[in-house]
Amino acid sequence: MPAPKFDHLKKYFNRKKPSIQEIVREPTSGGIVWRRNDDGGVEILLIQDAKDRWTIPKGHIEPGETAQQTAKREIGEEAGLEDTDVQGWLGKIHFRYRRVDKLVLMTTQIYLVKALGDTNAIKKEEWMNGIKWFSFHDALDAIEYEDIGKLMLLAMKKIRQENL
């Protein structure tokens, strides 16, 4: 009997993922980095990851580091901005994703961080597809993660209310 004409498609539908064997918690930290442009408007720094998604600089909290220290370090590493002022904690967001047979629960502490000094001297790391200053509204449109977008709105409110 000849093989059914759709047998060649089975490989796409019968792939089973390995079952979850472990739950891993990964604490991370990052910052909504901002500056004022020549017109006094607020600009937000975003990085474009390897999957072309615009997001904020963030990374894993190293042993012995506070979340705030991590945010400053990651902004320095990922954006080349060493002269920054952490102006407060904005909140935390939770991500969940699968890594082969592990379920990764990521919690990211987000800080409001003002870029000081030569804020045009940004440089991206090799793994990134881009880095750019956006007007606040363009950054809100570009950001790929709704939770970060909400914290950006909170950041703007804080900048306005506290005359930062």
N, C-alpha and C positions, 0 to 999 in steps of 0.2 A: 504494500500500500504506500503511495507517495506521501511524503511529509506534508502536513498542512502548510499553506502558503505563508503563514505568519510565524512559523517556527523560528525564523531568523530574528524575530523581535523579542523572543522569550528572555534573552540575556538582559534586556533592559528592565524587565518587570520582576524577575525572580531573584534579584540581588538582595540578599538579606544583610542588614547592618549587624555588626556584632552587638550583643546585648550590653547594656550599661553595667560595667563591673565596679565602677568607683565614682564617687562624687568628690570633686576637687573644688576647694574654695580659693579664689585668687583675689586678694585685695589689691586694688589699683588706685591711683590718684592722678588728677590732672587739673587743668585750669582753663577758664574762659579768659583768654588774654585779650586786653583791649588797650587802645591808645586814642588820643584825639588827633584828628587830621588838622591841616592848616586852617580850615574853616570852623574848627571847634566841634566838628561832628565826631561821633564815636565810631571807631572801626574795630572789628573783631578779627583775630588771627585764626585761620583754619588751615589744617593740613589735609591733604588728599592721600588716603591710604592706597595700598597696592590693588585694592578692588575698586578704585576710583570713587570712594565715598568720602565726602568732606566731613571732618570731625575736629575735635580739639586735641591738643597735645596731652597725652596721658601715658602712664605705664605702671609697671608692677612696683609695689612698695618693697624695698629691700630690707633685710633684717637690720634692726637698730635704727631705722628711719621712721620719722613721723610722716603722716599723710601729706602734711604741708611741705615738708622737706622734699618729698617725692615729687610733688607738683612743680616746685621750683627747679629741681634737677631735670625732670623730663622736659620742661619748657626750654631749658638750656640745651639739652641734648638734641631734641627734635626740631627746635626752631632756631637755635644759635643765639637766643636771647638770654644773656647772663644777668643783666641789670633789670630786675623785676621787683615789684612790691606786692606781696600777698595782702589783699584788702578785705578778706573775710571768706568764710565758708558759705557756699551756696546750697549744698545738699549732697545727696548721694543717689546714684542710679544703679540699677541692677540689670545685668545681662545674663543670659543663660544660653549656652551653646554646647554642642557635642564635639568632642575630640576623640574620634575612633570609638573606644569602649568606655570613655569617661564623660561624665556630665560635668561641665565647668560652670560654676556659679561665680560670677565676677561682680564685685561691688566696687564702684568707683566713687571716691570722694572728689567733689568738684569745688574749686576755689575761684574767687574773682581775683585776677592778677593783672596789675597795670604794668605795661612794658615801659621802661625808662631808657634813657640814653638814645643811641642810634637805632630807632625801631625799624629803619629800613634795611638794616644789616641782617635780615633773616636768611637762613640757609636750611635747606631740607636735607634730611638723611637720605641715604641711597635707596632704601626700600620704599620711600614715598613717591607718589606721582606728582605731587604739587604742594606748594605752601603759598599763602596769599593773604593780604589784608583785604577784608570786605567791609563795605558800609554795614551798619547794623542790620538793616532790612535785607540786604543781599545775603548776609551770613545766615540769617534766619531762614531764608529761602533755600540756601545751599546745604544746610546741615541735614544729615541723613537720619539722625536719631531724634525722635520726638521728645524723649526725656531730656536730652541736652538742649533742645530748642526751648523747652519750658524753663530750664535753668538760665538760658540766655535772656529770656524775658525778665526773670527775677534779677539778673545781673544789671540789666538796663534800668530797672526800677531803683535798684540800690545806687547806681551811679547818679541818677537824677535826684533822688531824695537826699542823698548825702553830699551832693555837689562835689563829687570826686573828680 
